[in-house]
Amino acid sequence: MKNKVITVEQAIEMIPDGATLMIGGFLGDGTPELLVDALIKSGKRNFTIIANDTAFPDKGIGKMIVNKMAKKVIVSHIGTNPETQKQMIEGTIEVELVPQGTLAERVRAGGFGLGGILTPTGVGTVVENGKQKVVIDGKEYLIEPALKADFALIKAQKADFYGNLFFNFTSRNFNPLMAFAGKITIVEVEELVPVGGLSPNEIHTPHAVVDYIVRGNAK
């Protein structure tokens, strides 16, 4: 078993300009702030960011938007970040809005090797423009493609040295799904425990899909 624990600097060095990033969190809750701050400091940009939202201008992914690091975001909403709205209106960022449940399932599909999902959400609206549809048992469904990323940047409360992960309460959100859908998954952890330090019932994400661990406020 390789040593998965690396520094935040080593993690950021792996990520090139223009990469597609999945970043966990829900309005900043469960977002790997240490990794986000290090990315901002690096000056890298032109990212495609897949996330639930763009948080707030001073929190989480929102800080990356303020620093104009994203060329495109695929998210369920941008309503809490006026900077995202401003850049979208100016045409300096592309925003793909996806219904939240559809977004979650597209990420899940990407992580589990599926080509996409079928959903009735958006049928008969502008959401269906340019998309394939199928009819099953007389009901129309949109074909929504799976989402994958070059890197999944997630945050967990606890990890062991193998990379088994435990998420705390609402910070669980998109993090476990994204862990599966990144070609390389990097997790920022608050507490690093010995192997065996997590009960099997505590493990929300298995070590097999975690490539690297960065200590945040690790104990």
Beta strands, then each sheet from edge to edge (+ up, - down):
strand 1: 5-6
strand 2: 20-23
strand 3: 47-50
strand 4: 70-75
strand 5: 94-97
strand 6: 116-119
strand 7: 133-136
strand 8: 139-145
strand 9: 149-160
strand 10: 165-166
strand 11: 182-193
strand 12: 212-215
sheet 1: 1+ 12+ 11+ 9+ 2+ 3+ 4+ 5+
sheet 2: 1+ 12+ 11+ 9+ 10-
sheet 3: 6+ 8- 7+
end
